[in-house]
């Protein structure tokens, strides 16, 4: 974790890390590891870690984006990692975030409701009479990348390629480097493709996010091309796999709790609360990290300048000091103060979008399929200590 690369998790931890978090929390809400960094498991302590400006360099090197490009020296040249809003502190953070934040406000995102509904309908129409299907490959995986491609202004005929590149890029982040060459090629193709879209929008702006990035001027300063590429790549990397996992793990929890599912079917006004409860109970991002910029007290720990501090968001969201009966899944709980989207200045830019996609995807599934059944109650989980999700959720309608 110190290098910014998340640690692998055993299959048992991936399938259910919560008993281990709970046992660890009982030993100490903040702990020092043998490697010398800190683990934070309590809700109040994680909140302080994320909101106290004495902790910085969000997500460490993991927040930087790798860009490869063909250069005169030859193909597959790694340009190196570029900083993104997720890896830098203010004032750089403020500049990079402000340029795209307008597109992600709850108001802007609400305008996308009809489009998201249309994409969900199209994906579910594709199931056409099939009695069994995998929720992940049919809906949870294609939805977020299609939505973000639309927001960026990627033409429809290029969606498939765009999706392939994006998937390959995200795959390497999960610690799977088995297809590194392919990932690098995809990265390069994606970078080249987005560069061409940027050039086209320079000549002729449209009503999309890439045009807005091109046009953006903050204190007279335009974004450099690498910063634009880094921003586009960050949106794919931070937004796609996470939203996929919200939809698939969220549905899995609902199907494992039939009384809660029945309650939601009876009272759809509970949907916003149910989605936040899914994020609290089984949120996809488990950890993030900060570095202490000066000596600071956190709970009863004295953290030294330069120490790496890992916040376990998923443990904080099940802290019994914060939530009553935290291991109970309750669609009416409405825990909007969970930290599944982080907190403070790096609070998830895409939170409103992810919530809306989750509500529409799961809401439409429940409406269209009144008799959904889980075919495999023990699906395979994949991920690392940082992000976790199921690889498939097989359903019968
Ligand atoms: C359920 C889905 C999602 C979850 C659980 C999630 C979680 C998070 C978390 C925990 C952080 C803070 C990381 C930190 O403080 O170190 C974050 C930041 C971020 N997220 Fe999300 N995210 C989701 C969806 C999205 C979507 C859909 C997008 C955009 C399309 C997005 C874009 C971002 C960006 C750009 C940041 C960095 C913000 C900053 O540094 O100021 N996320 N997300």
Boltz pocket constraint, residues with backbone or C-beta under 6 A from the ligand:
constraints:
  - pocket:
      binder: B
      contacts: [[A, 50], [A, 58], [A, 59], [A, 85], [A, 86], [A, 87], [A, 97], [A, 148], [A, 234], [A, 235], [A, 236], [A, 238], [A, 239], [A, 240], [A, 242], [A, 243], [A, 246], [A, 283], [A, 284], [A, 285], [A, 288], [A, 289], [A, 339], [A, 340], [A, 341], [A, 342], [A, 343], [A, 345], [A, 346], [A, 347], [A, 348], [A, 349], [A, 350], [A, 351], [A, 353], [A, 354]]
      max_distance: 6.0
